[in-house]
Amino acid sequence: MMEQNLDTTAQDDGLIAPEVGAWTEDKHRMVTLYSTLFSSGMKRKWPHRSYVELYAGSGLSRIRDTQRFVFGSPLLALKLKDPFTKYIFCEEHAEKLRALRVRAKRVAPDFEVSFIPGDCNRHTAELRAAIPSNSLTLCFADPFDIGLEFETIRALAVNTRIDFLILLALGMDANRNYDNYVKEDADKIDKFLGSNSWRDRWATAQWDAVRFVRFLADEFTNSMAALGYIPPPHYTMKEVRSYEKNSPLYKLALFSRNPLAYKFWEEVIKYSTDQRTLGNW
């Protein structure tokens, strides 16, 4: 079932290629496997299939402390055996977006690709407009922290057939910055969850010894459920850890309104775990 070539190795082309941790390849593996199942599995039912990245990056990265270059998720999505019919890439950093344009054209010169410059949270109207109304859509959100605002997800989800693969940076951001984020005048988690009442629930949860990262994962799931998304079992929020310190960085979570999507995701988890032990929280 998993016939997609997952070799992410690339060559330096002289354009911007940010440094990333070696664990980035675990993320790429899971996203590419799910994208494969999504596009190949749905191509007969949905002739129009769109792929959206909200934090697309430059399309190429260098593994930290090495001279090894790897393709980013946008280029891997363009290289699928059964590609999507439309691609939409949003990126705030101008130089990264310029590099992605060049690389995408090189990899898939004839594909329909839209590039949206700027912060995805400020460009939801452009993102919505770029998604064909008759398509089934997969949106991958890969932020560096918990800066993805829930109103962005809400705007994309309303009246749209769209699944979300979302990097929940709960270990690498929310847990590390706990003291700052729980302050009364801090609103980053409010925007992340689409709620300003979470502190009351956290005050209760603390007495139950619920860890902050688990609490936020549950709160985010509840926010998605309010949009009609099936709450995924917590174990399906796949953890990725730092190789250097073996510390938890984030969870990669799927949210869909269709039970079949979770069957696909279970296949991804099983396959990726067979290939490399990623650990569990």
RODO-618288 format. One record per residue (C-alpha): residue number from 1; residue in three letters; x, y, z. Coordinates in Angstrom, 2 decimals, decimal comma. Each point is the difference from the previous one (the first is absolute). Example, Ala and Ser with C-alpha at 12.3 -4.5 7.8 and 13.67 -1.06 7.14 Angstrom:
+-----+-----+---------+---------+---------+
!   n ! res !       x !       y !       z !
+-----+-----+---------+---------+---------+
!   1 ! ala !   12,30 !   -4,50 !    7,80 !
!   2 ! ser !    1,37 !    3,44 !   -0,66 !
+-----+-----+---------+---------+---------+
***
This chain:
+-----+-----+---------+---------+---------+
!   n ! res !       x !       y !       z !
+-----+-----+---------+---------+---------+
!   1 ! met !    0,00 !    0,00 !    0,00 !
!   2 ! met !    2,90 !    2,33 !    0,78 !
!   3 ! glu !    1,72 !    0,08 !   -3,39 !
!   4 ! gln !    0,85 !    3,70 !    0,03 !
!   5 ! asn !    3,72 !    0,74 !   -0,27 !
!   6 ! leu !    0,88 !    1,73 !    3,26 !
!   7 ! asp !    3,59 !    0,92 !   -0,85 !
!   8 ! thr !    0,21 !    3,66 !    1,02 !
!   9 ! thr !    3,65 !    0,54 !   -0,93 !
!  10 ! ala !    0,66 !    3,10 !   -2,12 !
!  11 ! gln !    2,93 !    1,97 !   -1,40 !
!  12 ! asp !    1,04 !    3,50 !    0,98 !
!  13 ! asp !   -1,17 !    2,39 !   -2,73 !
!  14 ! gly !    1,41 !    3,21 !    1,44 !
!  15 ! leu !   -3,36 !    1,38 !    1,14 !
!  16 ! ile !   -1,02 !    0,49 !    3,62 !
!  17 ! ala !   -0,15 !   -3,29 !    1,91 !
!  18 ! pro !   -0,60 !    0,47 !    3,75 !
!  19 ! glu !    1,59 !   -2,33 !    2,55 !
!  20 ! val !   -2,34 !   -2,54 !    1,59 !
!  21 ! gly !    0,32 !   -2,81 !    2,51 !
!  22 ! ala !    0,36 !   -3,57 !   -1,22 !
!  23 ! trp !   -3,45 !   -0,77 !    1,43 !
!  24 ! thr !   -1,47 !    2,12 !   -2,83 !
!  25 ! glu !    0,21 !   -3,07 !   -2,20 !
!  26 ! asp !   -2,39 !   -1,83 !    2,33 !
!  27 ! lys !   -2,52 !    2,77 !   -0,59 !
!  28 ! his !    0,59 !   -0,09 !   -3,77 !
!  29 ! arg !   -0,44 !   -3,77 !   -0,02 !
!  30 ! met !   -3,39 !    0,11 !    1,71 !
!  31 ! val !   -1,35 !    2,95 !   -1,98 !
!  32 ! thr !    1,09 !   -1,52 !   -3,31 !
!  33 ! leu !   -1,47 !   -3,40 !    0,83 !
!  34 ! tyr !   -3,33 !    1,54 !    0,93 !
!  35 ! ser !    0,03 !    2,23 !   -3,08 !
!  36 ! thr !    0,62 !   -3,12 !   -2,10 !
!  37 ! leu !   -2,95 !   -1,86 !    1,49 !
!  38 ! phe !   -2,21 !    3,08 !   -0,17 !
!  39 ! ser !    0,62 !    0,89 !   -3,64 !
!  40 ! ser !    0,30 !   -3,54 !   -1,38 !
!  41 ! gly !   -2,88 !   -1,35 !    2,06 !
!  42 ! met !   -2,37 !    2,82 !   -0,92 !
!  43 ! lys !    0,91 !    0,59 !   -3,67 !
!  44 ! arg !   -2,90 !   -2,05 !   -1,37 !
!  45 ! lys !   -2,60 !    1,56 !    2,29 !
!  46 ! trp !    1,41 !    3,52 !   -0,15 !
!  47 ! pro !    1,49 !    1,03 !   -3,35 !
!  48 ! his !    0,91 !    3,37 !    1,54 !
!  49 ! arg !    2,30 !   -0,24 !    3,01 !
!  50 ! ser !    1,83 !    2,94 !    1,56 !
!  51 ! tyr !    3,04 !    0,12 !    2,25 !
!  52 ! val !    0,58 !    3,04 !    2,24 !
!  53 ! glu !    3,03 !    0,88 !    2,13 !
!  54 ! leu !   -0,34 !    2,92 !    2,40 !
!  55 ! tyr !    3,71 !    0,20 !    0,92 !
!  56 ! ala !    1,54 !   -1,29 !   -3,20 !
!  57 ! gly !    3,61 !    1,07 !    0,48 !
!  58 ! ser !    2,57 !   -0,08 !   -2,78 !
!  59 ! gly !   -0,42 !   -3,61 !   -1,14 !
!  60 ! leu !    3,53 !   -1,03 !    0,95 !
!  61 ! ser !    1,82 !   -0,30 !    3,33 !
!  62 ! arg !    3,39 !   -1,04 !    1,33 !
!  63 ! ile !    0,21 !   -2,44 !    2,90 !
!  64 ! arg !    1,74 !    1,80 !    2,86 !
!  65 ! asp !    3,71 !   -0,80 !    0,48 !
!  66 ! thr !    0,15 !   -1,83 !   -3,35 !
!  67 ! gln !    0,28 !    0,81 !   -3,68 !
!  68 ! arg !   -3,08 !   -2,07 !   -0,76 !
!  69 ! phe !   -2,85 !    1,75 !   -1,78 !
!  70 ! val !   -3,60 !   -1,24 !    0,03 !
!  71 ! phe !   -3,13 !    0,94 !   -1,88 !
!  72 ! gly !   -2,69 !    1,80 !    1,98 !
!  73 ! ser !   -3,61 !   -1,10 !    0,12 !
!  74 ! pro !   -1,16 !    2,28 !   -2,88 !
!  75 ! leu !    2,39 !   -1,60 !   -2,50 !
!  76 ! leu !   -0,71 !   -3,48 !    1,32 !
!  77 ! ala !   -3,71 !    0,67 !   -0,55 !
!  78 ! leu !    0,73 !    1,10 !   -3,58 !
!  79 ! lys !    1,94 !   -3,23 !   -0,58 !
!  80 ! leu !   -2,82 !   -2,38 !    0,99 !
!  81 ! lys !   -0,79 !   -2,92 !   -2,30 !
!  82 ! asp !   -3,59 !    1,23 !   -0,19 !
!  83 ! pro !    0,35 !    3,75 !    0,44 !
!  84 ! phe !   -2,68 !    2,39 !    1,14 !
!  85 ! thr !   -1,71 !    2,06 !   -2,68 !
!  86 ! lys !    0,65 !    3,31 !    1,76 !
!  87 ! tyr !    2,71 !    1,18 !    2,41 !
!  88 ! ile !   -0,13 !    3,08 !    2,23 !
!  89 ! phe !    3,08 !    1,10 !    1,91 !
!  90 ! cys !   -0,01 !    2,84 !    2,54 !
!  91 ! glu !    3,28 !    1,33 !    1,42 !
!  92 ! glu !    0,74 !    3,16 !    1,98 !
!  93 ! his !    3,76 !    0,18 !   -0,67 !
!  94 ! ala !    0,53 !    1,60 !   -3,43 !
!  95 ! glu !    3,34 !   -1,64 !   -0,79 !
!  96 ! lys !   -1,32 !   -3,44 !    0,89 !
!  97 ! leu !   -3,05 !    0,51 !   -2,21 !
!  98 ! arg !    2,18 !    1,11 !   -2,92 !
!  99 ! ala !    2,10 !   -3,14 !    0,37 !
! 100 ! leu !   -3,11 !   -2,17 !    0,22 !
! 101 ! arg !   -1,34 !    1,50 !   -3,24 !
! 102 ! val !    3,22 !   -0,91 !   -1,82 !
! 103 ! arg !    0,15 !   -3,51 !    1,45 !
! 104 ! ala !   -3,67 !   -0,75 !   -0,57 !
! 105 ! lys !    0,30 !    1,08 !   -3,64 !
! 106 ! arg !    3,04 !   -2,24 !   -0,37 !
! 107 ! val !   -1,73 !   -3,04 !    1,54 !
! 108 ! ala !   -3,46 !    0,42 !   -1,52 !
! 109 ! pro !    0,06 !    2,57 !   -2,82 !
! 110 ! asp !   -3,52 !   -0,75 !   -1,23 !
! 111 ! phe !   -1,85 !   -0,28 !    3,31 !
! 112 ! glu !   -2,57 !    2,55 !    1,16 !
! 113 ! val !    1,66 !    1,69 !    2,96 !
! 114 ! ser !   -1,02 !    3,16 !    1,85 !
! 115 ! phe !    2,47 !    1,87 !    2,22 !
! 116 ! ile !   -1,36 !    2,26 !    2,73 !
! 117 ! pro !    2,52 !    2,30 !    1,70 !
! 118 ! gly !   -0,41 !    0,98 !    3,63 !
! 119 ! asp !   -1,25 !   -1,30 !    3,34 !
! 120 ! cys !   -2,74 !   -2,58 !   -0,57 !
! 121 ! asn !   -1,94 !    1,44 !    2,94 !
! 122 ! arg !   -0,31 !    3,28 !   -1,89 !
! 123 ! his !   -0,77 !   -1,49 !   -3,42 !
! 124 ! thr !   -2,90 !   -2,37 !    0,53 !
! 125 ! ala !   -2,09 !    1,66 !   -2,72 !
! 126 ! glu !    2,72 !   -0,62 !   -2,60 !
! 127 ! leu !    0,41 !   -3,58 !    1,17 !
! 128 ! arg !   -3,72 !   -0,66 !   -0,22 !
! 129 ! ala !   -0,19 !    1,55 !   -3,44 !
! 130 ! ala !    2,85 !   -2,18 !   -1,29 !
! 131 ! ile !   -1,69 !   -3,28 !    1,02 !
! 132 ! pro !   -2,34 !   -1,22 !   -2,77 !
! 133 ! ser !   -3,56 !   -0,32 !    1,28 !
! 134 ! asn !   -0,39 !   -3,51 !   -1,43 !
! 135 ! ser !    3,16 !   -1,51 !    1,47 !
! 136 ! leu !    0,85 !   -2,26 !    2,90 !
! 137 ! thr !    2,79 !    1,72 !    1,91 !
! 138 ! leu !    2,85 !   -0,94 !    2,29 !
! 139 ! cys !    1,53 !    2,85 !    2,00 !
! 140 ! phe !    3,36 !   -0,44 !    1,74 !
! 141 ! ala !    0,87 !    2,58 !    2,67 !
! 142 ! asp !    3,64 !   -0,11 !    1,12 !
! 143 ! pro !    0,58 !    3,02 !    2,28 !
! 144 ! phe !    3,13 !    0,49 !    2,08 !
! 145 ! asp !   -2,07 !    0,67 !    3,11 !
! 146 ! ile !   -3,67 !    0,20 !    1,00 !
! 147 ! gly !   -0,44 !    3,10 !   -2,14 !
! 148 ! leu !   -2,62 !   -1,57 !   -2,26 !
! 149 ! glu !   -3,24 !    1,75 !    0,95 !
! 150 ! phe !   -3,16 !   -2,04 !    0,25 !
! 151 ! glu !   -1,96 !    2,60 !   -1,92 !
! 152 ! thr !    2,18 !   -0,86 !   -3,01 !
! 153 ! ile !   -1,06 !   -3,64 !    0,24 !
! 154 ! arg !   -3,62 !    1,02 !    0,47 !
! 155 ! ala !    0,09 !    2,22 !   -3,07 !
! 156 ! leu !    1,38 !   -2,82 !   -2,15 !
! 157 ! ala !   -2,31 !   -2,66 !    1,42 !
! 158 ! val !   -3,37 !    1,68 !   -0,47 !
! 159 ! asn !   -1,87 !   -1,50 !   -2,97 !
! 160 ! thr !    3,18 !   -1,72 !   -1,19 !
! 161 ! arg !    0,85 !   -3,69 !   -0,33 !
! 162 ! ile !    3,37 !    0,24 !    1,69 !
! 163 ! asp !    2,18 !   -2,17 !    2,24 !
! 164 ! phe !    2,70 !    1,53 !    2,18 !
! 165 ! leu !    3,39 !   -1,41 !    0,90 !
! 166 ! ile !    1,23 !    2,35 !    2,71 !
! 167 ! leu !    3,28 !    0,19 !    1,84 !
! 168 ! leu !   -0,89 !    0,74 !    3,62 !
! 169 ! ala !    3,20 !    1,50 !    1,42 !
! 170 ! leu !   -0,97 !   -0,87 !    3,54 !
! 171 ! gly !    3,37 !   -1,27 !    1,21 !
! 172 ! met !    2,28 !    2,39 !   -1,86 !
! 173 ! asp !   -2,04 !    3,13 !    0,72 !
! 174 ! ala !   -3,02 !   -0,21 !    2,29 !
! 175 ! asn !    1,65 !   -2,04 !    2,74 !
! 176 ! arg !    3,29 !    1,93 !   -0,13 !
! 177 ! asn !   -1,76 !    3,36 !    0,16 !
! 178 ! tyr !   -2,62 !   -1,03 !    2,52 !
! 179 ! asp !    0,64 !    2,84 !    2,47 !
! 180 ! asn !   -0,44 !    2,64 !   -2,69 !
! 181 ! tyr !   -3,04 !   -1,55 !   -1,67 !
! 182 ! val !   -2,11 !   -0,45 !    3,14 !
! 183 ! lys !    0,24 !    3,65 !    1,00 !
! 184 ! glu !   -3,34 !    1,78 !    0,02 !
! 185 ! asp !    1,09 !    2,56 !   -2,60 !
! 186 ! ala !    1,45 !   -2,61 !   -2,40 !
! 187 ! asp !   -2,25 !   -0,91 !   -2,91 !
! 188 ! lys !    2,07 !   -2,40 !   -2,14 !
! 189 ! ile !   -1,75 !   -3,11 !    1,30 !
! 190 ! asp !   -3,36 !    1,79 !   -0,24 !
! 191 ! lys !    0,64 !    0,44 !   -3,74 !
! 192 ! phe !    1,40 !   -3,51 !   -0,39 !
! 193 ! leu !   -3,10 !   -1,59 !    1,56 !
! 194 ! gly !   -2,56 !    2,54 !   -1,15 !
! 195 ! ser !   -1,06 !    0,37 !    3,62 !
! 196 ! asn !    0,65 !    2,39 !    2,87 !
! 197 ! ser !   -1,54 !   -2,25 !    2,67 !
! 198 ! trp !    2,66 !   -2,73 !    0,02 !
! 199 ! arg !    1,67 !    1,33 !    3,18 !
! 200 ! asp !   -3,04 !   -0,94 !    2,05 !
! 201 ! arg !    0,13 !   -3,56 !   -1,31 !
! 202 ! trp !    3,77 !   -0,16 !    0,51 !
! 203 ! ala !   -0,41 !    1,07 !    3,63 !
! 204 ! thr !   -2,22 !   -3,06 !    0,50 !
! 205 ! ala !    2,17 !   -2,33 !   -2,07 !
! 206 ! gln !    3,09 !    0,81 !    2,03 !
! 207 ! trp !   -1,57 !   -1,61 !    3,03 !
! 208 ! asp !   -0,38 !   -3,16 !   -2,07 !
! 209 ! ala !    3,72 !    0,06 !   -0,82 !
! 210 ! val !   -0,72 !    0,45 !   -3,70 !
! 211 ! arg !    3,15 !    1,07 !   -1,80 !
! 212 ! phe !   -0,21 !    3,33 !   -1,80 !
! 213 ! val !    0,85 !   -1,46 !   -3,40 !
! 214 ! arg !   -2,72 !   -2,65 !    0,33 !
! 215 ! phe !   -2,46 !    2,63 !    1,17 !
! 216 ! leu !    0,70 !    2,19 !   -3,04 !
! 217 ! ala !   -0,27 !   -2,97 !   -2,36 !
! 218 ! asp !   -3,40 !   -0,82 !    1,49 !
! 219 ! glu !   -1,13 !    3,62 !   -0,17 !
! 220 ! phe !    1,09 !    0,28 !   -3,64 !
! 221 ! thr !   -1,85 !   -3,22 !   -0,81 !
! 222 ! asn !   -3,14 !    1,42 !    1,62 !
! 223 ! ser !    0,31 !    3,14 !   -2,10 !
! 224 ! met !    0,27 !   -2,13 !   -3,16 !
! 225 ! ala !   -2,98 !   -2,10 !    1,09 !
! 226 ! ala !   -2,06 !    3,19 !    0,17 !
! 227 ! leu !    0,69 !    0,36 !   -3,75 !
! 228 ! gly !   -1,29 !   -3,50 !   -0,67 !
! 229 ! tyr !    3,31 !   -1,86 !    0,05 !
! 230 ! ile !    0,07 !   -3,49 !    1,49 !
! 231 ! pro !    2,09 !    0,09 !    3,19 !
! 232 ! pro !    3,04 !   -2,22 !   -0,62 !
! 233 ! pro !    1,23 !   -2,37 !    2,70 !
! 234 ! his !    2,86 !    1,63 !    1,87 !
! 235 ! tyr !    2,46 !   -2,75 !   -0,95 !
! 236 ! thr !   -0,42 !    0,94 !   -3,67 !
! 237 ! met !    1,56 !    3,39 !    0,69 !
! 238 ! lys !    3,43 !   -1,21 !   -1,01 !
! 239 ! glu !    2,90 !    1,25 !    2,04 !
! 240 ! val !    3,35 !    0,99 !   -1,47 !
! 241 ! arg !    2,99 !    0,41 !    2,32 !
! 242 ! ser !    3,32 !    1,75 !   -0,25 !
! 243 ! tyr !    2,75 !   -2,44 !   -0,91 !
! 244 ! glu !    2,59 !    1,88 !    2,03 !
! 245 ! lys !   -1,80 !    0,15 !    3,35 !
! 246 ! asn !   -2,89 !   -2,40 !   -0,64 !
! 247 ! ser !   -2,32 !    2,78 !    1,16 !
! 248 ! pro !   -3,59 !    0,26 !   -1,33 !
! 249 ! leu !   -0,32 !    2,70 !   -2,65 !
! 250 ! tyr !   -3,47 !   -0,22 !   -1,45 !
! 251 ! lys !   -2,93 !   -2,17 !   -0,93 !
! 252 ! leu !   -1,14 !   -0,45 !   -3,58 !
! 253 ! ala !   -3,77 !   -0,31 !    0,05 !
! 254 ! leu !   -2,60 !   -0,79 !   -2,64 !
! 255 ! phe !   -3,47 !    1,51 !    0,10 !
! 256 ! ser !   -2,70 !   -1,15 !   -2,41 !
! 257 ! arg !   -3,76 !   -0,21 !   -0,27 !
! 258 ! asn !    0,29 !   -3,39 !   -1,71 !
! 259 ! pro !    0,81 !   -3,23 !    1,89 !
! 260 ! leu !    1,90 !   -1,33 !   -3,04 !
! 261 ! ala !    2,65 !    2,68 !    0,51 !
! 262 ! tyr !    0,86 !   -1,46 !    3,41 !
! 263 ! lys !    0,40 !   -3,45 !   -1,54 !
! 264 ! phe !    2,55 !    1,53 !   -2,36 !
! 265 ! trp !    1,74 !    1,70 !    2,93 !
! 266 ! glu !    0,13 !   -3,26 !    1,95 !
! 267 ! glu !    1,85 !   -1,51 !   -2,97 !
! 268 ! val !    2,46 !    2,90 !    0,08 !
! 269 ! ile !    0,63 !   -0,41 !    3,72 !
! 270 ! lys !    0,52 !   -3,74 !   -0,34 !
! 271 ! tyr !    2,35 !    0,35 !   -2,95 !
! 272 ! ser !    2,03 !    2,87 !    1,46 !
! 273 ! thr !    0,34 !   -1,82 !    3,32 !
! 274 ! asp !    1,19 !   -3,13 !   -1,81 !
! 275 ! gln !    2,59 !    2,10 !   -1,82 !
! 276 ! arg !    1,26 !    1,92 !    3,04 !
! 277 ! thr !   -0,99 !    0,13 !    3,66 !
! 278 ! leu !   -1,30 !    3,50 !    0,64 !
! 279 ! gly !   -1,00 !   -0,39 !    3,63 !
! 280 ! asn !   -3,21 !    0,74 !    1,89 !
! 281 ! trp !   -1,09 !    2,54 !    2,56 !
+-----+-----+---------+---------+---------+
***
